[in-house]
């Protein structure tokens, strides 16, 4: 299937969350997938996954998970420094902020004219697997596929929410 690829600025409060979007070029309505990356953000391998899914008939939106910390377009290297920086970015982001980003990405994808009604899904790997898992708590998400989700066993993803914040979903 022939696809399109572009970037969109998804609004999150008063910020823009840069998001890679790959979709079938053919007219129609398709399932939408929010694709969450690992700590290195939108690397070439992550973008190839998104394009492959789009080729199978999905509208795929992959947000930059550290848009509050890193400049738009930042891709961290697959080396020790990139790993350290990515882990530090994860620890500097609050769970509440990650949850706001998830909701914003789902809202944006749901509003896209190419996405079939009731057809939202989430996926991700490593840190993105944890974010995809959190996305599954949104009742609009019909399916998830996650691999190597970081922090599910110990609850460590980011800075914890304060107890007074309560459950977000």
C-alpha positions in Angstrom: 0.0 0.0 0.0 1.3 3.5 -0.8 1.5 5.7 2.2 2.0 9.3 3.2 4.2 10.6 5.9 4.4 13.9 7.6 4.7 15.6 11.0 1.9 17.2 13.0 1.9 19.5 16.0 -0.5 17.9 18.4 -1.8 20.4 21.0 -1.2 19.5 24.7 -2.4 22.4 26.7 -0.4 25.4 25.5 2.4 23.3 24.0 2.8 21.4 20.7 3.8 17.8 20.8 5.6 17.0 17.5 4.2 13.8 16.1 5.2 11.6 13.1 2.1 10.6 11.1 2.1 7.8 8.5 -1.1 6.8 6.7 -2.4 5.0 3.7 -2.7 7.4 0.7 -5.8 5.7 -0.6 -9.0 7.5 0.4 -11.0 5.8 3.2 -11.2 5.4 6.9 -8.7 3.2 8.7 -7.9 2.1 12.3 -5.7 4.6 14.2 -2.7 3.6 16.2 -0.7 5.7 18.6 2.8 4.4 18.5 5.1 5.1 21.5 8.8 4.9 21.1 11.5 3.8 23.4 13.7 6.4 25.3 15.6 7.4 22.2 12.4 8.9 20.6 11.7 8.8 16.9 14.7 6.9 15.6 14.9 5.5 12.1 13.8 2.1 13.3 10.8 3.5 15.1 9.8 5.4 11.9 10.1 2.3 9.8 7.7 0.5 12.2 5.2 3.3 11.8 5.5 3.2 8.0 5.2 -0.6 7.9 1.9 -0.4 10.0 0.6 2.4 7.7 1.4 0.1 4.7 -0.9 -2.5 6.3 -3.8 0.0 6.5 -3.4 2.0 9.7 -3.2 5.7 10.4 -0.1 5.8 12.8 0.7 8.7 15.0 4.1 8.6 16.9 4.6 11.5 19.3 7.9 12.7 20.6 7.6 11.5 24.2 10.0 14.2 25.7 8.5 17.2 24.0 8.5 19.1 27.3 12.3 18.7 27.7 14.0 18.1 24.3 13.7 20.4 21.3 11.4 19.3 18.5 13.1 16.8 16.3 15.5 15.5 18.9 16.6 11.9 18.4 18.8 10.4 21.0 21.8 8.2 19.9 21.8 4.5 20.6 24.8 4.8 22.9 25.5 5.1 26.6 25.1 8.9 26.6 21.8 8.6 24.7 20.6 6.0 27.1 21.5 8.1 30.1 19.8 11.2 28.6 16.7 9.3 27.7 16.4 7.8 31.2 16.9 11.2 32.7 14.2 12.7 30.5 11.8 9.9 31.6 12.6 10.5 35.2 12.1 14.3 34.8 8.6 13.8 33.2 5.7 13.3 35.6 3.2 10.5 35.2 0.5 13.2 35.0 2.3 14.8 32.0 2.7 11.5 30.2 -1.1 10.9 30.8 -1.9 14.3 29.4 0.2 13.5 26.3 -1.6 10.2 25.9 -5.0 11.8 26.0 -3.9 14.5 23.6 -2.6 12.0 21.1 -5.8 10.0 21.3 -7.9 13.1 20.9 -5.9 14.2 17.9 -6.0 10.8 16.2 -9.7 10.3 16.9 -10.4 13.7 15.2 -8.5 12.8 12.1 -10.9 12.3 9.1 -8.9 9.2 8.0 -9.5 7.3 11.2 -12.5 5.0 11.4 -14.9 5.7 14.3 -14.2 3.4 17.2 -10.9 2.3 15.7 -8.2 3.6 18.1 -5.3 1.3 19.2 -2.0 1.8 21.0 1.4 0.2 20.7 4.9 0.7 21.9 8.2 -0.8 23.0 10.3 -0.3 26.1 9.2 3.0 27.7 6.7 3.3 24.9 5.3 -0.1 25.9 4.5 1.4 29.3 2.9 4.4 27.7 0.8 2.1 25.4 -0.3 0.2 28.5 -1.4 3.4 30.2 -3.2 4.4 26.9 -5.2 1.2 27.2 -7.0 2.6 30.3 -8.7 5.1 28.0 -12.1 3.5 27.0 -11.6 4.6 23.3 -8.6 2.3 22.9 -9.9 -1.0 21.4 -6.6 -2.9 21.3 -2.9 -2.7 22.3 0.2 -4.6 21.3 3.2 -3.9 23.6 6.7 -5.3 23.8 9.3 -5.0 26.5 7.1 -2.4 28.5 9.5 -0.8 31.0 8.4 -0.4 34.5 5.2 -2.4 34.6 6.6 -4.8 37.2 7.8 -2.1 39.6 5.5 0.9 38.6 8.5 3.0 37.7 8.0 5.1 34.6 8.4 8.7 35.6 8.2 11.1 38.5 5.2 9.7 40.5 1.9 11.6 40.7 1.3 13.2 44.1 -1.3 11.2 46.1 -3.8 14.1 46.0 -3.9 13.8 42.2 -5.8 10.6 42.4 -6.3 8.2 39.5 -6.3 9.9 36.0 -8.4 7.3 34.1 
